[in-house]
Amino acid sequence: MLQWSSASVAGNYDKLVEVEDLLIAKLQDQTKVDGHDVGSDEMNIFILTNGPRACFENVRAILESHNVWASVRVAYREISGNRYVILWPKNLTDFEVN
């Protein structure tokens, strides 16, 4: 899951859809961009994959030169789980979806 604060540089709907479309076009077959949501405090893009760490590296390669990378938070969880494993940024200690 990719997440931004609604107040961040990515904090508008058009930018979120642009990033989502880019990921749909660039990510390989082993992943599926599964939509997005926008709340009052955060914006999320959901990605389904069996290899979250490899998927993260692919996403990073696609987005790190894009202006949204500076403010992204990335984490994953098992489909049936409720605990998120934080992948980015490395100093992030808490991740939740509201």
Backbone as CSV, one residue per row, in Angstrom:
resi,resn,N_x,N_y,N_z,CA_x,CA_y,CA_z,C_x,C_y,C_z
1,MET,0.837,-1.164,0.000,0.000,0.000,0.000,0.883,1.229,0.000
2,LEU,0.529,2.171,-0.839,1.180,3.469,-0.863,0.238,4.453,-0.197
3,GLN,0.800,5.335,0.620,-0.043,6.260,1.367,0.618,7.625,1.436
4,TRP,-0.215,8.647,1.296,0.226,10.022,1.452,-0.728,10.736,2.389
5,SER,-0.208,11.702,3.096,-1.050,12.608,3.862,-1.846,13.445,2.865
6,SER,-3.087,13.716,3.179,-3.901,14.551,2.295,-3.330,15.953,2.162
7,ALA,-2.508,16.369,3.110,-1.902,17.700,3.065,-0.571,17.720,2.311
8,SER,-0.085,16.552,1.863,1.218,16.477,1.212,1.162,16.957,-0.232
9,VAL,2.312,16.922,-0.880,2.395,17.325,-2.286,1.479,16.482,-3.159
10,ALA,1.211,15.245,-2.740,0.327,14.380,-3.518,-1.123,14.581,-3.125
11,GLY,-1.377,15.589,-2.285,-2.696,15.733,-1.686,-3.787,16.269,-2.577
12,ASN,-3.889,15.764,-3.795,-5.051,16.093,-4.600,-5.435,14.874,-5.433
13,TYR,-6.680,14.785,-5.729,-7.228,13.605,-6.382,-6.617,13.361,-7.757
14,ASP,-6.441,14.402,-8.547,-5.877,14.233,-9.888,-4.472,13.653,-9.834
15,LYS,-3.664,14.096,-8.889,-2.310,13.576,-8.743,-2.349,12.105,-8.338
16,LEU,-3.253,11.748,-7.445,-3.391,10.357,-7.017,-3.741,9.457,-8.204
17,VAL,-4.690,9.872,-9.018,-5.093,9.089,-10.185,-3.947,9.004,-11.194
18,GLU,-3.200,10.077,-11.356,-2.037,10.069,-12.260,-1.011,9.028,-11.808
19,VAL,-0.714,9.002,-10.527,0.245,8.018,-9.989,-0.308,6.606,-10.145
20,GLU,-1.577,6.421,-9.848,-2.198,5.105,-9.992,-2.117,4.621,-11.446
21,ASP,-2.440,5.484,-12.397,-2.368,5.116,-13.810,-0.943,4.767,-14.230
22,LEU,0.023,5.504,-13.745,1.427,5.213,-14.034,1.816,3.832,-13.530
23,LEU,1.408,3.502,-12.309,1.723,2.185,-11.747,1.020,1.072,-12.518
24,ILE,-0.213,1.287,-12.916,-0.931,0.290,-13.712,-0.170,0.018,-15.007
25,ALA,0.326,1.069,-15.635,1.031,0.929,-16.911,2.399,0.274,-16.761
26,LYS,3.077,0.490,-15.639,4.472,0.074,-15.505,4.704,-1.205,-14.714
27,LEU,3.828,-1.550,-13.782,4.074,-2.733,-12.956,3.847,-4.009,-13.753
28,GLN,4.596,-5.019,-13.410,4.560,-6.289,-14.131,3.315,-7.104,-13.772
29,ASP,3.160,-8.233,-14.448,1.973,-9.076,-14.298,1.790,-9.681,-12.908
30,GLN,2.855,-9.800,-12.112,2.724,-10.435,-10.809,2.075,-9.521,-9.760
31,THR,1.728,-8.319,-10.168,1.073,-7.379,-9.260,-0.204,-6.856,-9.898
32,LYS,-1.102,-6.388,-9.047,-2.338,-5.776,-9.533,-2.601,-4.516,-8.721
33,VAL,-2.644,-3.392,-9.406,-3.041,-2.160,-8.739,-4.542,-2.274,-8.527
34,ASP,-4.932,-2.265,-7.246,-6.292,-2.634,-6.868,-7.148,-1.446,-6.445
35,GLY,-6.795,-0.267,-6.923,-7.627,0.884,-6.640,-7.012,1.845,-5.640
36,HIS,-7.810,2.805,-5.258,-7.362,3.848,-4.342,-8.532,4.293,-3.463
37,ASP,-8.192,5.012,-2.422,-9.229,5.694,-1.649,-8.665,6.993,-1.108
38,VAL,-9.570,7.890,-0.818,-9.212,9.206,-0.310,-10.050,9.458,0.922
39,GLY,-9.382,9.728,2.025,-10.071,10.064,3.262,-9.758,11.492,3.653
40,SER,-10.169,11.870,4.838,-9.922,13.241,5.275,-8.460,13.483,5.627
41,ASP,-7.741,12.427,6.024,-6.354,12.593,6.452,-5.339,11.934,5.537
42,GLU,-5.774,11.035,4.658,-4.801,10.277,3.866,-5.373,9.878,2.512
43,MET,-4.438,9.547,1.630,-4.766,9.039,0.303,-3.974,7.749,0.124
44,ASN,-4.616,6.708,-0.403,-3.983,5.398,-0.511,-4.125,4.829,-1.910
45,ILE,-3.100,4.094,-2.339,-3.176,3.257,-3.529,-2.882,1.838,-3.063
46,PHE,-3.756,0.905,-3.440,-3.640,-0.485,-3.012,-3.062,-1.330,-4.139
47,ILE,-2.122,-2.196,-3.794,-1.497,-3.092,-4.761,-1.538,-4.498,-4.196
48,LEU,-2.041,-5.434,-4.991,-2.045,-6.847,-4.602,-0.828,-7.525,-5.218
49,THR,-0.068,-8.260,-4.397,1.117,-8.952,-4.875,1.470,-10.091,-3.922
50,ASN,2.101,-11.102,-4.448,2.634,-12.179,-3.601,4.067,-11.890,-3.174
51,GLY,4.666,-10.852,-3.728,6.042,-10.473,-3.406,6.136,-9.011,-3.041
52,PRO,5.735,-8.639,-1.825,5.663,-7.213,-1.485,7.003,-6.481,-1.520
53,ARG,8.082,-7.134,-1.138,9.383,-6.436,-1.143,9.874,-6.199,-2.570
54,ALA,9.718,-7.181,-3.447,10.095,-7.000,-4.850,9.195,-5.953,-5.507
55,CYS,7.919,-5.980,-5.178,6.983,-4.984,-5.706,7.394,-3.589,-5.245
56,PHE,7.781,-3.457,-3.988,8.237,-2.166,-3.468,9.418,-1.646,-4.276
57,GLU,10.383,-2.504,-4.579,11.548,-2.079,-5.352,11.123,-1.607,-6.743
58,ASN,10.167,-2.289,-7.349,9.651,-1.862,-8.652,8.943,-0.517,-8.550
59,VAL,8.119,-0.351,-7.524,7.410,0.915,-7.319,8.418,2.038,-7.087
60,ARG,9.432,1.764,-6.278,10.443,2.788,-6.023,11.137,3.202,-7.317
61,ALA,11.499,2.234,-8.157,12.151,2.543,-9.426,11.258,3.404,-10.322
62,ILE,9.962,3.178,-10.263,9.008,3.937,-11.078,8.800,5.343,-10.531
63,LEU,8.713,5.479,-9.208,8.275,6.746,-8.607,9.373,7.608,-7.987
64,GLU,10.583,7.088,-7.768,11.539,7.879,-6.999,11.981,9.166,-7.698
65,SER,11.833,9.253,-9.004,12.137,10.516,-9.684,10.898,11.408,-9.810
66,HIS,9.765,10.908,-9.375,8.497,11.642,-9.409,8.389,12.457,-8.119
67,ASN,7.782,13.618,-8.175,7.726,14.484,-6.990,6.917,13.904,-5.832
68,VAL,6.118,12.874,-6.052,5.324,12.304,-4.966,6.141,11.382,-4.064
69,TRP,7.316,10.945,-4.529,8.093,9.979,-3.758,8.523,10.543,-2.407
70,ALA,8.822,11.810,-2.333,9.343,12.415,-1.100,8.385,12.287,0.076
71,SER,7.096,12.175,-0.191,6.126,12.164,0.906,5.358,10.844,1.042
72,VAL,5.784,9.802,0.332,5.053,8.535,0.370,5.436,7.709,1.599
73,ARG,4.467,6.948,2.071,4.689,5.915,3.089,4.266,4.602,2.431
74,VAL,5.036,3.549,2.656,4.750,2.267,2.019,4.767,1.179,3.077
75,ALA,3.736,0.345,3.065,3.656,-0.788,3.988,2.832,-1.884,3.323
76,TYR,2.919,-3.076,3.897,2.088,-4.170,3.402,1.590,-4.986,4.573
77,ARG,0.566,-5.784,4.277,0.052,-6.743,5.248,-0.480,-7.933,4.474
78,GLU,-0.557,-9.047,5.146,-1.195,-10.210,4.553,-2.680,-9.887,4.371
79,ILE,-3.299,-10.474,3.356,-4.719,-10.205,3.080,-5.580,-10.441,4.319
80,SER,-5.314,-11.531,5.025,-6.124,-11.863,6.200,-5.548,-11.277,7.486
81,GLY,-4.455,-10.527,7.384,-3.813,-9.977,8.575,-4.285,-8.574,8.882
82,ASN,-3.816,-8.071,10.018,-4.150,-6.703,10.384,-2.920,-5.895,10.795
83,ARG,-1.751,-6.509,10.771,-0.514,-5.812,11.140,0.245,-5.422,9.882
84,TYR,0.585,-4.153,9.765,1.334,-3.653,8.623,2.830,-3.764,8.874
85,VAL,3.555,-4.155,7.847,5.014,-4.175,7.853,5.451,-2.954,7.044
86,ILE,6.173,-2.071,7.677,6.589,-0.813,7.049,7.812,-1.058,6.170
87,LEU,7.731,-0.565,4.939,8.854,-0.655,4.009,9.531,0.695,3.772
88,TRP,8.758,1.781,3.850,9.321,3.097,3.546,8.497,4.196,4.184
89,PRO,9.082,5.234,4.671,10.510,5.449,4.838,11.060,4.606,5.974
90,LYS,12.341,4.415,5.960,12.961,3.482,6.911,12.776,3.912,8.361
91,ASN,12.623,5.197,8.615,12.481,5.680,9.996,11.026,5.723,10.475
92,LEU,10.076,5.336,9.638,8.661,5.336,10.011,8.399,4.218,11.027
93,THR,7.707,4.543,12.092,7.456,3.546,13.143,5.992,3.152,13.291
94,ASP,5.083,3.909,12.673,3.671,3.628,12.818,2.987,3.793,11.467
95,PHE,2.140,2.818,11.123,1.401,2.869,9.850,0.011,2.349,10.102
96,GLU,-0.986,3.123,9.699,-2.361,2.666,9.813,-3.193,3.255,8.693
97,VAL,-4.325,2.657,8.466,-5.253,3.132,7.439,-6.535,3.552,8.155
98,ASN,-6.916,4.792,7.938,-8.125,5.313,8.582,-9.292,5.298,7.634
